[in-house]
Amino acid sequence: MAKANDLTNGRVSTLILKFYFPLLLTNMLQQMYNIADTAIVGKGLGDNALAAVGNISSLTFLIFGFSMGLANGFSVITAQSFGAKDYSKLRRSVASSFLLCIIIALFLTALSTAFLKPVLGLLRTDETILHDGLVYGYCIFGGLIATIAYNLCSCILRALGDSKTPFIAIIISTFVNIILDTFFIFVLKTGVEGAAAATIFSQIVSAFICWLKIRKIDILNISREDFRGNGALYIELFKNGLPMALMNSITAVGCMVIQYFVNGLGVAYTTTYSACSKFINLFMQPACTAGFAMSAFTSQNYGAKKYLRIREGLRVCLAIATVSYIVLGSVMVFFPTKLAGIMVSGAEPIAISKTYLPICGIFLISVNYLFIFRNGCQGFGKPLVPMISGVLEMALRVGVIALFLPVIGFSATAYAEASAWIGAMILNMAAFEHTLKSNIHQPVIGHKKVDSAA
């Protein structure tokens, strides 16, 4: 039987880096096959097809982000139970998470397919790309249960300190996705539905691999009894999962508003925004991954009441985020047209990218630090502040682009992103520091201090 990985004992930097690098490769591969999807669609089907697929990215972020937030929130309870060595609660939390996610997947599938066309209309989607957008969206949302299954399984494994299995799963699913993408689009000439089908099938593969590993973990020998309804546990799971899900959804609404304004500028700008967003998401991954490591490390050590170790983990994760900014932010600032040229063919979209990528590259440090502090707050089991920060992000995005788009044009979209990152970072940083200090300086119980870094 396989064992979980304890992050509450041992050298902090070694533990985090051993957890971090497989997870980084996992997330980078996910983004790479998203970029491969985009590049194959753009080169194989043209810029209009690329615009159609990119146009619904904010909507997919809304739905996928909601489900991912729930999975992340549920896994905090799993990680804290593991850190506290409460294996009975650990098994019950995993079983309950599976039941809840099945119900949620069915609900979100029905909701997203029912409202896809009206939402694309509200986003002012151009008629030339509407049909492809609908076809792609119906396929992707029809396979939503596969995406949610992978998200939950990978979150459970990360909560137990296992970042290698999701990495193996993504390696295999990436190859599957790219091969099927190429086959469907270039050989079968299927159109955008081929790209969607390839994505769904690859998600099924990755979810199955993670599920096989979960079944082998000795402390997760889940019985029928663990699936019995437990109202208090369901409430605890939703108290952590729902605010995180809403945070992602609120952030996605802000991105949809950005998409609305971009679509109003014309298809060339929609294409550019789609391509540039893919690269920004890719270049965020090292810091985003450090955030996931921070969440798992914080959750386990918070459950074990080892608060000083959390401070040590914060330093390691912030160092990773800083190095990532120096390297990848520079690429965005100095090579914007070369990046855009990887995915788009038209001269106009490539030229427009020069007004977006360099600005985002300069301010990338703020979103990098945001990932660390926000995930740290979530690891404490304090998801309310991250949710409030999602509202702040949305307000800043909408306010900045509405005020400045008529004045400075498309570059206002980049400043809208930057302002949202900075505002949310400050709020989460303050909340994290307050929570950590209040636990480190809590009073002595008897003759023994609650806090321990050992």
Secondary structure, DSSP 4 states (H G I P E B T S, - for coil): -B-----SSS-HHHHHHHHHHHHHHHHHHHHHHHHHHHHHHHHHH-HHHHHHHHHTHHHHHHHHHHHHHHHHHHHHHHHHHHHTT-HHHHHHHHHHHHHHHHHHHHHHHHHHHHHHHHHHHHTT--HHHHHHHHHHHHHHHHTHHHHHHHHHHHHHHHHTT--HHHHHHHHHHHHHHHHHHHIIIIIS---HHHHHHHHHHHHHHHHHHHHHHHHHBGGG---GGGGS--HHHHHHHHHHHHHHHHHHHHHHHHHHHHHHHHHTT-HHHHHHHHHHHHHHHHHHHHHHHHHHHHHHHHHHHHHTT-HHHHHHHHHHHHHHHHHHIIIIIHHHHH-HHHHHHHH---HHHHHHGGGTHHHHHHTHHHHHHHHHHHHHHHHTT--HHHHHHHHHHHHHHHHHHHHHHHHHTTHHHHHHHHHHHHHHHHHHHHHHHHHHHHHHTPPPBTTB-S----
